[in-house]
């Protein structure tokens, strides 16, 4: 899943908006079905919260 997968630069992709972010400085994180997802903003985390199953398929 992209929320957890790190790129060569150590960044992850926010599944909601597609932004590459450093997991160490992510604005928010969520655990879902054993996977940690990282978000660039609390707004993206809130969007994820409304339908997490939509994003776990990404």
C-alpha positions, 0 to 999 in steps of 0.5 A: 500500500502506498501509505506505508511504502517508502520511495528511494528518498524515504518519503511516502505518498499521502493516499488522499491527495498524492503528495509525497511526505516524510513520515517523520514529519507527517501531520497525521497518521492512521492505523488501519488493518495493520498498516500505518498511513501517513498524511500531509494534513489533518484534512487528508486524515479526516477524509481518509477516516470517512472511508478508509476502505476506499484507500486501502485498495490503492 
